[in-house]
């Protein structure tokens, strides 16, 4: 099971209303992580950190899809 397949597995388990958004987040995260290789190889610390922050935001968005509990609870 390669990266592309495993990154799209979890969104497939979501309800259909959330599945499309989850798949889009997973694909964007995958694209971002592949792109992070460029600043890492060129030792561009600032560029890598900026990409890492975007990646953390994708994680937050994805995990928000998994939660069915309202924030006020």
Residue pairs with C-beta under 8 A, 6 or more apart in sequence:
3 30
4 30
7 26
7 27
7 29
7 30
8 23
8 26
8 27
10 22
10 26
10 62
11 18
11 19
11 22
11 23
11 25
11 26
11 62
12 19
12 23
14 22
14 65
14 66
18 65
21 65
22 62
22 65
25 58
25 61
25 62
25 65
26 62
28 58
29 55
29 58
29 59
29 62
32 51
32 54
32 55
32 58
33 55
35 51
36 48
36 51
36 52
36 55
38 44
38 47
39 45
39 46
39 47
39 48
39 51
40 48
